């Protein structure tokens, strides 16, 4: 059954026959639609570049990112150091490449953790309703009351520094969006005839959620996840910029930008190149998320 996005952002059923989906053999057709979106292809290229930099950092980095004195301090870009060096004589290009690891790990793991918790809460609240729906949604409203960066700062102040604590702090801030998006679509899907038929046949609630409800609300969840990865990366960069991220000398884009503030006039490259890396990552991932939304939304495809 084809389903179309309504004004509220949820999926509503239609009586027309759907074209093949990813699950029914439409992967090639979906890819052709996706490939026509140049912004989405650029975003996919940026994501692949970040993945390659993260996986092959020891091979791609020309120097040890923690080694001091590999070049003169604050040396401008040259053939020996393509992005220059920082105030400790560390190679900036090597630190940027290794910084992609932290950005990718924080972005993907924190969003995956938030998605697992938020989607589970949204499925339960939307399907069962009643007091469970009220409790879950009021808790999500409480999370929405705090800007993500403020909530992350408060949690980092309690838990302390470290990559794991950054992941937890960022993930908590993204639980509410996943829960609300999932709940909105579950409220529509649970009234579908096939769900009612399964319920009358005696299928248990958890089985209906896993077999019938979840597969039909995955599209907006996937789009939400793609868009939230960029938000997680920029939140981690903001925490690192404020000195609340992984401790020095860990190569992190946010802390590298902060370190270059004192030399912004005499050595602008110290902040500029990490800033460019962060900017390209955010733009690329946002374009990828927009492309997935345009491809997975039946109304936008027409």
C-alpha positions in Angstrom: 0.0 0.0 0.0 1.4 3.4 -1.0 1.8 5.9 1.8 2.2 9.7 1.5 3.5 12.3 3.9 0.8 14.4 5.4 1.0 18.0 6.6 2.1 16.9 10.1 5.1 15.0 8.8 3.5 11.5 9.3 2.6 8.9 6.7 -1.0 8.5 5.6 -2.3 5.5 3.5 -3.3 5.9 -0.1 -5.4 3.5 -2.2 -3.0 3.4 -5.2 -0.4 0.7 -5.7 3.1 1.6 -4.6 6.1 1.4 -6.9 8.7 -1.2 -5.7 10.4 -0.3 -2.5 13.8 -1.2 -1.2 12.3 -4.3 0.4 10.5 -5.4 -2.8 13.4 -5.1 -5.3 13.3 -1.3 -6.0 16.9 -0.6 -4.9 18.1 0.1 -8.4 15.2 2.5 -9.1 15.8 4.2 -5.7 19.4 4.7 -6.5 18.6 6.3 -9.9 16.4 8.8 -8.1 19.0 9.5 -5.5 21.8 9.9 -8.1 19.8 12.6 -9.9 20.1 14.8 -6.7 23.6 16.3 -7.0 23.6 17.7 -3.5 22.8 14.2 -2.1 25.6 12.7 -4.2 28.0 15.3 -2.9 26.9 14.6 0.7 27.4 10.9 0.2 30.9 11.6 -1.2 31.7 13.7 1.9 30.5 10.9 4.2 32.6 8.4 2.3 35.6 10.7 2.6 35.2 11.0 6.4 34.9 7.2 6.6 38.1 6.7 4.6 39.9 9.3 6.6 38.8 7.6 9.8 39.7 4.1 8.8 42.9 4.8 7.0 44.2 7.6 9.2 47.5 5.9 10.0 48.2 5.5 6.3 46.9 8.9 5.1 48.4 11.1 7.9 51.9 12.2 6.9 53.0 12.6 10.6 52.1 11.5 14.1 49.2 13.8 15.1 50.6 14.0 18.7 54.2 14.5 17.9 55.5 18.0 18.7 58.3 19.7 16.8 57.8 18.0 13.5 58.1 21.4 12.0 58.6 25.0 13.1 55.7 26.3 15.3 53.0 28.2 13.4 54.5 27.4 10.0 52.3 28.3 7.1 51.2 25.7 4.6 54.1 24.3 2.6 55.2 21.2 0.7 56.4 19.6 3.9 53.2 20.5 5.8 50.3 21.0 3.5 48.0 22.6 6.2 50.9 24.1 8.2 51.7 23.5 11.8 50.2 24.6 15.1 51.8 26.4 18.1 53.5 23.2 19.2 54.9 22.4 15.8 52.4 19.5 15.2 51.3 18.8 11.6 47.8 20.2 11.2 46.8 17.9 8.3 47.6 14.8 10.3 45.5 16.2 13.2 42.6 17.0 10.9 42.7 13.5 9.5 42.7 11.9 12.9 40.1 14.4 14.0 37.7 12.8 11.5 37.7 9.7 13.7 36.4 11.5 16.7 33.8 13.3 14.6 32.5 10.1 12.9 32.5 8.0 16.1 30.6 10.7 18.1 28.2 11.5 15.3 27.3 7.9 14.4 27.3 6.3 17.8 25.5 9.0 19.6 22.7 9.1 17.0 22.5 5.3 17.0 22.1 5.3 20.7 19.5 8.2 20.7 17.6 6.4 17.8 17.5 3.1 19.7 16.1 4.7 22.8 13.9 7.3 21.1 12.3 5.0 18.6 11.6 2.4 21.3 9.8 5.0 23.4 7.9 6.4 20.4 6.7 3.0 19.3 5.5 2.1 22.8 3.9 5.5 23.4 2.2 5.7 20.0 0.9 2.1 19.9 -0.3 1.6 23.5 -1.3 5.2 24.3 -2.9 6.0 27.6 -0.8 6.8 30.6 2.3 5.5 28.9 1.9 8.0 26.1 1.4 10.8 28.6 4.4 10.0 30.7 6.8 9.5 27.7 5.7 12.6 25.9 5.9 14.8 29.0 9.4 13.5 29.5 10.3 14.3 25.9 8.8 17.8 26.4 11.1 18.3 29.4 14.1 17.3 27.2 12.9 19.7 24.5 12.9 22.5 27.0 16.7 22.6 27.0 18.8 23.5 24.0 20.9 20.5 23.1 24.2 22.3 23.7 23.1 23.5 27.1 21.9 20.1 28.1 25.2 18.6 26.9 27.3 21.1 28.8 25.3 20.3 32.0 25.8 16.6 31.5 29.6 17.0 30.8 30.0 19.1 33.9 28.5 16.2 35.9 30.1 13.2 34.1 33.5 14.7 33.3 35.6 14.7 30.1 36.1 11.9 27.6 34.8 10.6 24.3 32.3 8.2 25.9 30.8 11.0 28.1 30.5 13.2 25.0 28.6 10.5 23.2 26.2 10.0 26.1 25.6 13.7 26.5 24.9 14.2 22.8 22.7 11.1 22.6 20.5 12.3 25.5 19.8 15.5 23.6 18.6 13.7 20.5 16.3 11.2 22.1 13.3 13.5 22.1 13.2 14.2 18.3 13.3 10.5 17.5 10.6 9.7 20.0 8.2 12.4 18.7 8.7 11.6 15.0 8.2 7.9 15.6 5.1 8.4 17.8 3.5 10.7 15.2 3.7 8.0 12.5 2.7 5.1 14.7 -0.5 6.9 15.6 -1.4 6.7 11.9 -0.1 3.3 11.1 -1.7 1.5 14.0 -5.1 2.3 12.6 -4.3 0.6 9.3 -6.5 -2.5 8.4 -3.5 -4.9 8.4 -2.6 -3.9 11.9 -6.2 -4.3 13.0 -6.3 -7.7 11.3 -3.2 -8.8 13.1 -4.7 -7.6 16.4 -7.9 -9.5 15.9 -5.9 -12.6 15.0 -4.4 -12.6 18.4 -0.9 -11.4 17.6 0.7 -9.9 20.6 1.4 -6.2 20.8 5.2 -6.4 20.6 5.0 -8.7 17.6 2.7 -6.3 15.8 5.1 -3.4 16.6 8.1 -5.3 15.2 6.5 -7.0 12.2 3.9 -4.4 11.0 4.4 -1.0 12.6 8.2 -0.5 12.7 8.8 -1.3 9.0 6.2 1.3 7.9 7.7 4.1 10.0 11.3 3.6 9.1 11.5 6.2 6.3 11.2 9.3 8.5 13.4 7.7 11.1 16.2 7.1 8.5 15.9 10.8 7.4 16.0 12.0 10.9 19.1 9.9 11.7 20.9 11.3 8.6 20.2 14.8 9.6 21.0 14.3 13.3 24.5 13.0 12.6 25.6 16.5 11.4 24.0 18.0 14.5 25.9 15.5 16.7 29.2 16.4 15.1 28.7 20.1 15.4 27.5 19.7 19.1 30.7 17.7 19.8 32.8 20.5 18.1 31.0 23.1 20.2 31.8 21.2 23.4 35.4 20.8 22.4 35.6 24.4 21.5 34.5 25.3 25.0 37.0 22.9 26.5 34.4 20.2 27.5 35.3 17.6 24.9 38.1 15.0 24.8 41.1 16.3 26.7 44.2 17.6 25.0 46.2 16.6 23.1 43.5 14.5 21.4 43.0 15.8 17.8 39.5 17.2 17.8 38.3 19.7 15.2 36.5 21.9 17.8 39.5 22.2 20.2 41.8 22.8 17.2 39.7 25.8 16.2 39.8 27.0 19.8 43.6 26.7 20.0 44.0 28.8 16.9 42.1 31.8 18.2 45.2 33.2 19.9 47.0 33.2 16.5 44.2 34.2 14.2 46.1 37.2 12.9 49.6 35.9 12.6 48.7 32.3 11.7 45.1 32.1 10.5 45.6 28.6 9.1 45.6 27.0 12.5 41.9 27.7 12.9 40.9 27.9 9.2 41.7 24.4 8.0 39.9 22.6 10.9 37.0 25.0 10.4 36.8 24.1 6.7 36.9 20.4 7.5 34.0 20.9 10.0 32.0 23.0 7.6 32.3 20.5 4.7 31.3 17.7 7.0 28.2 19.5 8.2 27.1 20.7 4.7 27.7 17.3 3.2 25.7 15.4 5.8 22.9 17.9 5.7 22.7 17.5 1.9 22.7 13.8 2.2 19.9 13.9 4.7 17.9 16.2 2.4 18.5 13.8 -0.5 17.2 10.9 1.5 14.1 12.8 2.5 13.4 13.8 -1.1 13.9 10.2 -2.3 11.9 8.5 0.4 9.0 10.9 0.4 6.5 9.7 -2.3 4.9 13.2 -2.6 8.3 14.8 -3.3 9.1 12.1 -5.9 6.2 13.3 -8.0 
